[in-house]
């Protein structure tokens, strides 16, 4: 023990019978450390009352010990982005890193630099005036999904999912209903997510000889826009027998609108969702959806950013994050009055 009585990292290493670097890796959750060694180091740290000197570590590395999150404004009413944020916070906390929320509405006009070692940008949007300033700042950025075509920038890492493939798998479930007139409710060009959904939808329709119908909505569409667009779609295309809902929670509003219009979900019309939501299993019928696994996605983004910042992953790392289709009752049976 040091003469001040405060346990040092070297004390922990000696008690655990390992080197100082191994002890540091075990305590920070980094490096290649066996479970048995990590357990021994953690036990030694607990026995000695050791706590990491975070301030000294940050002073040596020049970091501030904080990462930032930039999210669309819709986050306040989105279960998806709330879960995504919790994933980032959980992983950061486990690695002794704080998290700050950077508002996209003010980040482009900030008069002082962002006090963060790096940023995670969830779903970068086309035309977002904040993005050029963020990338020009030189701060390391990991994006969830690839940048839209109109955004210039070089993320240090990207965590992305194949939404196009997921859409095609979703159509395998839709096929069970025998439906022939699908419509996609989506913001088509605002993000890589939307672009992929449209591409997958068009390809799935083409493979089945179906006419694609795009019902465009805004990326951050409020419930009144979803309900109005659904009414408009059915007025213009009364033969619609499947509505593929893009925006988070839009399936809930589509179901409510259909019920008000006297349409029976699961009988003469099918509803599926491109974003799972906690309430979808409890609707009647429950709604088949694509589970984007938002909390785990947040963990993956935070992990990649920290790995790049700490030199474990090279800049430019591209990580595919797996997503899956969850089949539920809305696609379980053939429609009663299928049109051909």
DAJO-V369843 format. One record per run of one state. SS is the DSSP state (H for helix, E for strand, L for the rest). FROM is the first residue (numbers start at 0). LEN is the number of residues. If there is no record, write none. Layout:
ss->[SS SS]
from->[FROM FROM]
len->[LEN LEN]
This chain:
ss->[L H L H L H L H L E L H L H L E L H L E L H L E L E L H L E L H L E L H L E L H L E L E L H L E L H L E L E L H L]
from->[0 8 16 19 28 34 48 53 61 65 71 72 77 78 94 97 103 106 109 117 122 128 136 139 144 156 160 162 177 181 186 191 208 212 216 222 236 241 245 249 260 264 265 268 273 279 282 287 291 293 309 316 320 323 326 328 331]
len->[8 8 3 9 6 14 5 8 4 6 1 5 1 16 3 6 3 3 8 5 6 8 3 5 12 4 2 15 4 5 5 17 4 4 6 14 5 4 4 11 4 1 3 5 6 3 5 4 2 16 7 4 3 3 2 3 9]
